[in-house]
Amino acid sequence: MQSNNLLITVAFNDLIFTQAEIKIIEPLFQKINVTKGTILLHADDLVEFQYYILDGCLRTYHTDTHGKEHTIQFGINDWWVSDYTAFVNSGKAILTIEALQDSTLYKISYEDMNYLYSEIPKIDRYFRIKLERSFAAFQKRIVVNLSQSAKERYLTFISTHPEIVKNLKNYHIASYLGITTESLSRIKKELHNF
């Protein structure tokens, strides 16, 4: 039976649940609405939740000892975001999570997620596949950052994630690419004149 609950329909779009399973899932997720600029997680906070993005755009970043921000990930509709190193180890965050636009999210704790895995094994499999794909994407990003020029990284980013680019400021993109905003401006100008 397919659920009418929006979270279940979109977050687990490939899965079909029984009414009994829906009754297990629904109370474990809390819907929250955040406004642009909201910080969901600060570095050094205990990481209690992962977030499913129903609508909006989030940014996960690390601030180094010199105060420079390094964007690790952008998250848009139908993505899951957290500081996973701290989330799975019940530790303190090394990342900050910021809403780049007004967003509707669902949050779930690590304990509740593990409960879902044990009670509904198809969710465990679903997340294993998602995590494998995410890990592969992170590896690809590392290879791109190590082997491509700044211009090539920018072109790869805009071709891979055109739906994200429109929500971002230049300094967010530059931070993600590991370049200065001035370098990004030069690259954009060069491509525009090409």
C-alpha positions as a Markdown table, in Angstrom:
| # | Residue | x | y | z |
|---|---|---|---|---|
| 1 | Met | 0.0 | 0.0 | 0.0 |
| 2 | Gln | 1.4 | 3.4 | -0.9 |
| 3 | Ser | 1.2 | 6.1 | 1.8 |
| 4 | Asn | -0.3 | 9.5 | 1.3 |
| 5 | Asn | 2.2 | 11.0 | 3.8 |
| 6 | Leu | 4.4 | 13.4 | 1.8 |
| 7 | Leu | 7.6 | 12.4 | 3.6 |
| 8 | Ile | 7.1 | 8.7 | 3.0 |
| 9 | Thr | 6.1 | 9.2 | -0.6 |
| 10 | Val | 9.1 | 11.4 | -1.5 |
| 11 | Ala | 11.9 | 10.3 | 0.9 |
| 12 | Phe | 11.4 | 6.6 | 0.2 |
| 13 | Asn | 10.0 | 7.0 | -3.3 |
| 14 | Asp | 11.1 | 3.6 | -4.5 |
| 15 | Leu | 9.6 | 1.7 | -1.5 |
| 16 | Ile | 6.0 | 0.6 | -0.8 |
| 17 | Phe | 5.0 | 0.3 | 2.8 |
| 18 | Thr | 2.2 | -1.5 | 4.7 |
| 19 | Gln | 0.0 | 0.5 | 7.0 |
| 20 | Ala | 1.8 | -1.1 | 10.0 |
| 21 | Glu | 5.1 | 0.1 | 8.6 |
| 22 | Ile | 3.8 | 3.6 | 8.0 |
| 23 | Lys | 2.7 | 3.7 | 11.7 |
| 24 | Ile | 6.3 | 2.9 | 12.7 |
| 25 | Ile | 7.9 | 5.5 | 10.3 |
| 26 | Glu | 5.7 | 8.6 | 10.7 |
| 27 | Pro | 6.3 | 9.4 | 14.4 |
| 28 | Leu | 10.1 | 9.1 | 14.1 |
| 29 | Phe | 10.4 | 12.1 | 11.7 |
| 30 | Gln | 9.8 | 15.7 | 12.8 |
| 31 | Lys | 9.0 | 18.2 | 10.2 |
| 32 | Ile | 10.7 | 21.6 | 10.6 |
| 33 | Asn | 10.6 | 24.8 | 8.5 |
| 34 | Val | 13.7 | 27.0 | 8.5 |
| 35 | Thr | 14.4 | 30.4 | 7.0 |
| 36 | Lys | 17.3 | 31.4 | 4.9 |
| 37 | Gly | 20.4 | 31.9 | 7.0 |
| 38 | Thr | 19.3 | 29.5 | 9.8 |
| 39 | Ile | 22.2 | 27.5 | 11.2 |
| 40 | Leu | 21.0 | 24.0 | 11.9 |
| 41 | Leu | 24.3 | 22.7 | 13.2 |
| 42 | His | 27.3 | 24.6 | 14.5 |
| 43 | Ala | 30.8 | 23.1 | 14.7 |
| 44 | Asp | 31.3 | 21.6 | 18.2 |
| 45 | Asp | 27.6 | 20.9 | 18.7 |
| 46 | Leu | 26.6 | 17.3 | 19.4 |
| 47 | Val | 25.1 | 15.9 | 16.2 |
| 48 | Glu | 21.7 | 14.5 | 17.0 |
| 49 | Phe | 20.0 | 14.4 | 13.7 |
| 50 | Gln | 20.2 | 13.9 | 10.0 |
| 51 | Tyr | 17.9 | 16.0 | 7.8 |
| 52 | Tyr | 15.9 | 15.1 | 4.7 |
| 53 | Ile | 15.4 | 18.1 | 2.5 |
| 54 | Leu | 11.8 | 18.2 | 1.2 |
| 55 | Asp | 12.2 | 21.6 | -0.3 |
| 56 | Gly | 15.1 | 24.2 | -0.1 |
| 57 | Cys | 18.9 | 24.3 | -0.2 |
| 58 | Leu | 21.4 | 23.6 | 2.6 |
| 59 | Arg | 25.1 | 24.0 | 2.7 |
| 60 | Thr | 27.5 | 22.0 | 4.8 |
| 61 | Tyr | 30.9 | 23.6 | 5.5 |
| 62 | His | 34.0 | 23.5 | 7.6 |
| 63 | Thr | 35.7 | 26.6 | 9.0 |
| 64 | Asp | 39.5 | 26.2 | 9.3 |
| 65 | Thr | 41.7 | 27.8 | 12.0 |
| 66 | His | 42.1 | 30.9 | 9.8 |
| 67 | Gly | 38.4 | 31.4 | 9.6 |
| 68 | Lys | 38.1 | 30.4 | 6.0 |
| 69 | Glu | 35.0 | 28.4 | 5.0 |
| 70 | His | 35.4 | 25.2 | 3.0 |
| 71 | Thr | 32.0 | 24.0 | 1.5 |
| 72 | Ile | 31.8 | 20.2 | 1.7 |
| 73 | Gln | 28.3 | 19.7 | 0.3 |
| 74 | Phe | 25.2 | 21.4 | -1.0 |
| 75 | Gly | 21.9 | 19.7 | -0.4 |
| 76 | Ile | 18.7 | 20.3 | -2.3 |
| 77 | Asn | 15.3 | 18.6 | -2.6 |
| 78 | Asp | 15.4 | 14.9 | -1.9 |
| 79 | Trp | 18.8 | 14.9 | -0.4 |
| 80 | Trp | 19.9 | 13.8 | 3.1 |
| 81 | Val | 22.4 | 16.0 | 5.0 |
| 82 | Ser | 24.2 | 15.8 | 8.3 |
| 83 | Asp | 27.8 | 15.8 | 9.8 |
| 84 | Tyr | 27.9 | 12.1 | 9.3 |
| 85 | Thr | 31.2 | 11.5 | 11.0 |
| 86 | Ala | 29.8 | 12.9 | 14.2 |
| 87 | Phe | 26.3 | 11.6 | 13.6 |
| 88 | Val | 27.3 | 7.9 | 13.5 |
| 89 | Asn | 29.9 | 8.3 | 16.3 |
| 90 | Ser | 27.7 | 10.3 | 18.6 |
| 91 | Gly | 30.4 | 13.0 | 18.6 |
| 92 | Lys | 30.8 | 16.7 | 18.2 |
| 93 | Ala | 30.4 | 18.4 | 14.8 |
| 94 | Ile | 33.3 | 19.5 | 12.7 |
| 95 | Leu | 30.9 | 20.9 | 10.2 |
| 96 | Thr | 28.3 | 23.7 | 10.1 |
| 97 | Ile | 25.0 | 23.3 | 8.3 |
| 98 | Glu | 23.3 | 26.4 | 7.0 |
| 99 | Ala | 20.0 | 27.0 | 5.1 |
| 100 | Leu | 20.8 | 28.9 | 1.9 |
| 101 | Gln | 17.1 | 29.4 | 1.3 |
| 102 | Asp | 13.8 | 28.9 | 3.2 |
| 103 | Ser | 13.6 | 25.1 | 3.6 |
| 104 | Thr | 11.2 | 22.4 | 4.7 |
| 105 | Leu | 13.0 | 19.5 | 6.3 |
| 106 | Tyr | 12.4 | 16.3 | 8.2 |
| 107 | Lys | 14.8 | 15.3 | 10.9 |
| 108 | Ile | 15.5 | 11.9 | 12.5 |
| 109 | Ser | 17.9 | 10.8 | 15.2 |
| 110 | Tyr | 20.5 | 8.2 | 14.9 |
| 111 | Glu | 18.7 | 5.9 | 17.4 |
| 112 | Asp | 15.4 | 6.3 | 15.5 |
| 113 | Met | 17.1 | 5.6 | 12.2 |
| 114 | Asn | 18.6 | 2.4 | 13.6 |
| 115 | Tyr | 15.2 | 1.4 | 15.0 |
| 116 | Leu | 13.8 | 1.8 | 11.5 |
| 117 | Tyr | 16.6 | -0.4 | 10.0 |
| 118 | Ser | 15.8 | -3.2 | 12.4 |
| 119 | Glu | 12.0 | -2.9 | 12.2 |
| 120 | Ile | 11.8 | -2.4 | 8.4 |
| 121 | Pro | 14.8 | -4.1 | 6.7 |
| 122 | Lys | 14.0 | -2.6 | 3.3 |
| 123 | Ile | 14.8 | 0.9 | 4.7 |
| 124 | Asp | 18.2 | -0.5 | 5.8 |
| 125 | Arg | 18.9 | -1.7 | 2.2 |
| 126 | Tyr | 17.5 | 1.6 | 0.8 |
| 127 | Phe | 20.0 | 3.7 | 2.8 |
| 128 | Arg | 22.9 | 1.3 | 2.1 |
| 129 | Ile | 22.4 | 1.9 | -1.6 |
| 130 | Lys | 22.0 | 5.7 | -1.1 |
| 131 | Leu | 25.2 | 5.7 | 1.0 |
| 132 | Glu | 27.1 | 3.7 | -1.6 |
| 133 | Arg | 26.1 | 6.2 | -4.2 |
| 134 | Ser | 27.0 | 9.2 | -2.0 |
| 135 | Phe | 30.4 | 7.7 | -1.2 |
| 136 | Ala | 31.1 | 7.1 | -4.9 |
| 137 | Ala | 30.1 | 10.8 | -5.6 |
| 138 | Phe | 32.5 | 12.0 | -2.8 |
| 139 | Gln | 35.3 | 9.9 | -4.3 |
| 140 | Lys | 34.6 | 11.3 | -7.7 |
| 141 | Arg | 34.7 | 14.8 | -6.3 |
| 142 | Ile | 38.1 | 14.2 | -4.6 |
| 143 | Val | 39.5 | 12.9 | -7.9 |
| 144 | Val | 38.1 | 16.0 | -9.8 |
| 145 | Asn | 39.6 | 18.4 | -7.2 |
| 146 | Leu | 43.0 | 16.7 | -7.4 |
| 147 | Ser | 43.2 | 16.3 | -11.2 |
| 148 | Gln | 41.3 | 19.2 | -12.8 |
| 149 | Ser | 42.0 | 22.9 | -13.2 |
| 150 | Ala | 39.8 | 25.4 | -11.5 |
| 151 | Lys | 38.0 | 26.1 | -14.7 |
| 152 | Glu | 37.5 | 22.4 | -15.4 |
| 153 | Arg | 36.1 | 21.9 | -11.8 |
| 154 | Tyr | 33.7 | 24.8 | -12.3 |
| 155 | Leu | 32.5 | 23.3 | -15.6 |
| 156 | Thr | 32.1 | 19.9 | -14.0 |
| 157 | Phe | 30.2 | 21.4 | -11.1 |
| 158 | Ile | 27.7 | 23.3 | -13.3 |
| 159 | Ser | 27.1 | 20.4 | -15.7 |
| 160 | Thr | 26.7 | 17.9 | -12.8 |
| 161 | His | 24.5 | 20.1 | -10.6 |
| 162 | Pro | 22.7 | 22.7 | -12.8 |
| 163 | Glu | 19.7 | 22.6 | -10.3 |
| 164 | Ile | 21.9 | 23.8 | -7.5 |
| 165 | Val | 23.9 | 26.6 | -9.2 |
| 166 | Lys | 20.9 | 28.9 | -9.4 |
| 167 | Asn | 20.5 | 28.9 | -5.6 |
| 168 | Leu | 24.1 | 29.8 | -4.8 |
| 169 | Lys | 26.2 | 32.9 | -4.4 |
| 170 | Asn | 29.7 | 33.1 | -6.0 |
| 171 | Tyr | 31.5 | 32.7 | -2.7 |
| 172 | His | 29.5 | 29.5 | -2.0 |
| 173 | Ile | 30.6 | 28.0 | -5.3 |
| 174 | Ala | 34.2 | 29.2 | -4.9 |
| 175 | Ser | 34.4 | 27.7 | -1.4 |
| 176 | Tyr | 33.1 | 24.4 | -2.8 |
| 177 | Leu | 35.6 | 24.4 | -5.7 |
| 178 | Gly | 38.5 | 25.4 | -3.4 |
| 179 | Ile | 39.2 | 28.7 | -5.2 |
| 180 | Thr | 38.8 | 32.4 | -4.4 |
| 181 | Thr | 35.7 | 34.3 | -5.5 |
| 182 | Glu | 38.0 | 36.5 | -7.7 |
| 183 | Ser | 39.2 | 33.4 | -9.5 |
| 184 | Leu | 35.7 | 32.2 | -10.0 |
| 185 | Ser | 34.7 | 35.7 | -11.4 |
| 186 | Arg | 37.6 | 35.5 | -13.9 |
| 187 | Ile | 36.6 | 32.0 | -15.0 |
| 188 | Lys | 32.9 | 33.1 | -15.5 |
| 189 | Lys | 34.1 | 36.1 | -17.4 |
| 190 | Glu | 36.4 | 34.0 | -19.6 |
| 191 | Leu | 33.6 | 31.5 | -20.3 |
| 192 | His | 31.1 | 34.3 | -21.1 |
| 193 | Asn | 33.5 | 35.9 | -23.6 |
| 194 | Phe | 34.3 | 32.6 | -25.2 |
